[in-house]
Amino acid sequence: MTAVSETAKAATNSTSTQVREMTVAHSPDSDDAFMFYGLATHKVRTPGLRFAHTLCDIETLNQKAREGVYDITAISFHAYPYVQDKYALMACGGSVGEGYGPMIVSPRPFTAGEVKTKKIAVPGTLTTAYLALQLFAPGVETEVVPFDQIIPQVLEGKHEAGLIIHEGQLTYDKSGLHKIVDLGRWWQKVTGLPLPLGGNAIRRALGAEVISAATTALRESIQYALDHREEALAYAMQFARDLDTQSADKFVGMYVNERTLDYGPDGREAVRRLLDMGHKAGVIRLEARVDWV
C-alpha cells in the first residue's frame, strides 16, 4: 500500500498540478538504502514533489554540500558548520551510534595509547569519524583513503592502523584485524551521550512549505521501511557490501531505528556537544549554529 502524507498533501494542495523535482543524495550503503526505500521505490508519495536520487560516498557528499549541489543530502555532522549557511538539519534521518561507532583497527593488538602514535588511514577529513578521532587523539597523524579501501590497505601493510566506518564495523574481524578502539564507546564514556555520525540536511532556499513537506516525506519513508522491514531489507541488500542477510539486518538496525525517526533530546544535545567540542579543540574552524526542521 502506498503511503501518502496528509501534511505534505495539504502543504502542496495549492500547486497540485505542478510537480517539483527534489534532488536527494545519500551514501550507497544498506542503512541509507533502507531509510530511503519508501521514497526510492515510490511506496511513499508526496503530492507536488518528486525525488531524484544520487548515490555518492559520504566524503564526496560533504564536499558537494559546501557547494549547495543537492536539495537534500546526507552529510557528516562534522561537515555541518561548513554548510550551515546553505542547509538546515532535518529532524529525522540521523545515524546515531548507541555506544558504538567508527573503529580504529590494526593487524597488531596495539594499546589505545600506542595507536595514537601511528599514522591512521581515515575515510575523509570532514567525516564525523575523523572528528571523533581527533578528539580522542589530538594531532594524530592521518592519511585519507577511500573508506572501502581502508581495510584492504591496512591488510597489505600500507598503513599500521585504519579508521573504519559503514559495514566494515561488522566485517573487520573476518580479515584478522584487531579492534583497538571503538570511538562510539569512547565517546559514550566521556560524555554519557550517543555518538551522532551523520544526518540529512535540506537547502534553506527551498522555503518553509517545501522543507516541511520533504521532511515529512523522509520521516514517512523511514517509518515505512521499519514497518515493512523484510521487503525494505531485501532492497537494501544490493548495497550491503559483503554482508549476509543476517549481518545486514544487524547493521541496518544499528543505524536505522526509532532514533532515526527523531533524535530525541539527548541525541540533539549530542550533536551540539560534538560540534562544540570540535570547535573548542580547533578541529572545526566555525562555530556551529544547530537548528532543526
C-alpha positions in Angstrom: 0.0 0.0 0.0 1.4 3.4 -0.9 1.6 5.9 1.9 0.6 9.5 1.1 1.5 12.3 3.5 -1.6 14.2 4.6 0.6 17.0 5.9 2.5 17.2 2.7 -0.8 16.9 0.7 -2.2 19.9 2.5 1.1 21.8 2.1 1.2 21.3 -1.6 -2.6 21.4 -2.4 -2.5 24.8 -3.9 0.1 23.7 -6.5 -1.2 20.1 -7.0 -0.9 20.3 -10.8 2.8 21.2 -10.6 5.5 18.7 -9.6 8.7 19.9 -8.2 11.7 17.6 -8.5 13.9 17.3 -5.4 17.4 16.2 -5.8 18.4 13.8 -3.0 21.8 12.4 -2.3 22.9 9.7 0.1 25.5 7.0 0.6 25.3 3.7 -1.3 25.1 1.8 2.0 22.5 -0.6 3.2 21.3 1.6 6.1 20.8 4.7 3.8 19.1 2.4 1.2 16.8 1.1 3.8 16.0 4.5 5.1 15.1 5.9 1.6 13.4 2.7 0.4 9.9 4.2 0.6 10.8 7.2 -1.5 13.2 5.4 -3.9 10.5 2.8 -4.8 7.6 5.2 -4.7 6.0 3.4 -1.8 5.7 6.8 -0.2 4.4 9.6 -2.4 4.2 13.3 -1.7 1.8 15.3 -3.9 3.7 18.1 -5.6 7.2 16.6 -5.1 9.2 14.0 -7.0 12.6 12.8 -5.6 15.6 12.1 -7.9 18.2 10.0 -6.1 22.0 10.2 -6.4 24.4 7.9 -4.6 27.9 9.1 -3.5 30.3 8.2 -0.8 29.9 10.4 2.3 33.1 12.5 1.9 32.0 13.4 -1.6 28.6 14.4 -0.3 30.2 16.6 2.4 32.2 18.4 -0.3 29.2 18.8 -2.6 27.1 20.2 0.3 29.6 23.0 0.6 28.7 23.9 -2.9 24.9 23.5 -2.3 24.6 21.0 -5.1 21.6 18.9 -3.8 18.3 19.9 -2.3 18.5 17.1 0.4 21.8 15.5 1.2 23.3 13.1 3.7 26.2 14.8 5.5 28.6 14.0 8.3 27.8 16.1 11.3 31.5 17.3 11.2 30.7 19.0 7.9 27.6 20.8 9.1 29.3 24.0 10.4 30.7 24.5 6.9 27.3 24.2 5.2 25.0 25.7 7.8 24.6 28.9 5.7 23.0 26.8 2.9 21.4 23.9 4.8 19.4 23.2 7.9 19.4 19.8 9.6 16.3 17.6 9.2 14.8 16.4 12.4 14.8 12.8 11.1 17.2 10.6 9.1 20.1 10.6 11.5 22.6 7.8 12.0 23.5 7.6 15.7 25.7 5.1 17.5 24.4 3.9 20.8 27.8 3.1 22.4 29.3 2.0 19.1 30.7 3.8 16.0 33.8 4.2 13.9 36.6 1.9 14.9 40.4 2.0 14.9 41.6 -1.4 13.7 45.1 -2.8 13.1 46.8 -6.1 12.3 48.6 -5.8 15.6 47.0 -5.5 19.0 48.1 -2.0 19.9 47.1 -0.4 23.1 44.9 2.8 22.9 48.0 4.8 23.8 50.2 3.2 21.2 47.8 3.7 18.3 47.8 7.4 19.0 51.4 7.5 17.8 50.7 5.7 14.5 49.6 7.2 11.1 46.0 6.2 10.7 44.1 5.8 7.4 40.9 7.8 7.6 37.9 8.0 5.3 37.9 11.7 4.9 38.7 14.8 6.9 35.1 16.0 7.0 33.7 12.8 8.3 32.5 12.6 11.9 34.8 9.6 12.3 37.7 11.9 11.7 36.4 14.5 14.1 35.9 11.8 16.8 39.4 10.5 16.2 40.9 14.0 16.6 39.0 14.4 19.9 40.3 11.0 21.1 43.9 11.6 19.9 44.5 15.3 19.2 47.0 15.9 16.5 47.3 12.2 15.5 48.8 11.7 12.0 46.4 10.6 9.3 46.1 9.8 5.6 42.9 10.0 3.6 42.0 6.7 2.0 38.6 5.8 0.3 36.5 4.2 3.0 36.2 0.9 1.2 39.9 0.6 0.7 41.0 1.2 4.3 40.7 -2.5 5.4 42.4 -3.9 2.3 45.3 -1.3 2.5 45.8 -2.0 6.3 46.0 -5.7 5.5 48.5 -5.0 2.7 50.7 -3.2 5.3 50.3 0.2 3.7 49.1 1.6 7.0 49.6 0.5 10.5 46.0 1.3 11.5 42.8 2.3 9.9 39.6 4.1 10.9 36.7 2.2 9.6 33.0 3.2 9.0 30.0 1.6 7.5 29.8 -2.2 7.2 33.4 -2.6 8.0 32.4 -2.3 11.6 30.9 -5.8 11.3 33.4 -7.4 9.0 36.9 -6.3 10.1 37.5 -9.3 12.4 37.0 -11.8 9.5 40.1 -10.3 8.0 42.1 -11.0 11.2 42.2 -7.3 12.2 42.1 -6.2 15.9 39.7 -3.6 17.2 41.9 -1.1 19.1 39.3 1.5 20.0 35.5 1.9 19.3 35.1 5.6 19.2 31.4 5.3 19.8 32.1 3.6 23.1 34.8 6.0 24.0 32.5 9.0 23.3 29.8 7.5 25.4 32.2 7.0 28.3 33.4 10.6 28.0 30.0 12.3 27.6 27.3 9.8 28.5 25.7 10.5 25.1 25.3 8.6 21.9 27.6 9.4 19.0 25.8 11.2 16.2 27.6 10.3 13.0 25.5 11.6 10.0 22.3 13.3 9.3 20.2 14.6 6.4 20.3 18.3 5.6 17.9 20.3 3.4 18.6 23.6 1.5 17.2 26.6 3.3 16.4 28.3 0.0 13.6 25.8 -0.7 11.3 27.7 1.7 9.3 26.6 4.8 6.5 24.9 2.9 8.7 22.6 0.7 11.0 21.9 3.6 8.1 20.8 5.8 6.7 18.6 3.0 10.1 17.0 2.2 10.9 16.4 5.8 7.5 14.7 6.4 8.2 12.5 3.3 11.5 11.4 4.6 10.1 10.5 8.0 7.4 8.5 6.4 9.9 6.7 4.2 11.8 5.7 7.4 8.6 4.6 9.1 7.5 2.6 6.0 10.8 0.7 6.0 10.6 0.0 9.7 7.0 -1.2 9.2 7.9 -3.3 6.2 11.3 -4.5 7.3 11.6 -7.6 5.2 10.9 -6.0 1.9 13.0 -2.9 2.7 15.9 -5.1 3.8 15.7 -7.1 0.6 16.0 -3.8 -1.3 18.9 -2.7 0.9 20.8 -5.9 0.3 22.0 -4.7 -3.1 24.1 -2.1 -1.2 25.3 -4.4 1.7 28.9 -4.8 0.8 30.0 -8.4 1.7 27.2 -8.8 4.3 24.9 -11.7 4.5 21.2 -11.0 5.3 21.5 -11.6 9.0 24.5 -9.2 9.2 22.9 -6.6 7.0 19.8 -6.7 9.2 22.0 -6.2 12.3 23.8 -3.3 10.6 20.6 -1.6 9.5 19.2 -2.0 13.0 22.3 -0.2 14.4 21.7 2.9 12.3 18.0 3.0 11.3 15.7 2.8 14.3 13.4 4.9 16.4 16.2 7.5 16.9 16.3 7.8 13.1 12.7 9.0 13.2 13.6 11.5 15.9 16.9 12.2 17.5 15.4 12.7 20.9 16.6 15.4 23.4 19.9 13.5 24.2 20.5 12.9 20.5 20.2 16.6 19.7 22.3 17.5 22.7 24.9 15.1 21.5 25.1 16.9 18.1 25.5 20.2 19.9 28.2 18.8 22.2 30.1 17.1 19.5 30.3 20.3 17.3 31.1 22.5 20.3 33.9 20.2 21.5 35.3 20.0 17.9 35.3 23.8 17.6 36.9 24.4 21.0 39.6 21.8 20.2 40.4 23.6 16.9 39.3 20.8 14.7 36.3 22.7 13.4 37.1 26.3 12.3 33.5 27.6 12.5 31.1 27.7 15.5 28.0 25.7 14.7 24.5 27.2 14.9 22.5 24.0 15.1 18.8 24.3 14.0 16.4 21.6 13.1 13.5 21.5 10.6 
